[in-house]
Structure formats: structure tokens, C-alpha cells
Amino acid sequence: MKFRSASDAGTAINKNINKIVAPTNTFGITGGNWKLDSSTIHYTGSYWLASMIFTHSPTGWSNDLYGNNASILPETSSSANNNSSS
């Protein structure tokens, strides 16, 4: 995902790391749910790019342990185009 600042990227990742969230592309995998396990953030020279690693659980991750954010990184006015997900 693209961000205008390192702070925006860090804030977005911090809110979702180790939480139940859905990546923008699930590659046709259905059932269960996803968890954001790790992320790296780097500057491309034009914008800050967050690359994310998700893990799918066919039976679902525990809401008691990981919470449920439903979808990954909601659009905010501070986010740039988010069509570059990893």
C-alpha cells in the first residue's frame, strides 16, 4: 500500500499488525480468515510503500486472541492510492 508519509504508513500498520484483517487480494481463497503477521515500510523516492505478509487460517483465527478488524487498512484522507499491496 502507498502512503504519503512514513508516519501514515506506520500508524496504519500499527493498528492492524497481528490482527484479523483481509488482504486486498485473497487469490480466490475462501473460508476462514486472515491475519496480518508482519510488514516492512520503505521509501521509493516518491511515496512510502508498506509490504505486508498475511497468514490464512482455514478454520479462522481466534477473535479472542487477535481481534477482528474485518478489512485491511481502511482508506483515509492521508493514504495515497492503495493499488500496490504485497
Secondary structure as GFF3:
##gff-version 3
##sequence-region A 1 86
A	DSSP	beta_strand	2	3	.	.	.	ID=ss1
A	DSSP	alpha_helix	6	16	.	.	.	ID=ss2
A	DSSP	beta_strand	33	43	.	.	.	ID=ss3
A	DSSP	beta_strand	48	57	.	.	.	ID=ss4
A	DSSP	alpha_helix	63	66	.	.	.	ID=ss5
###
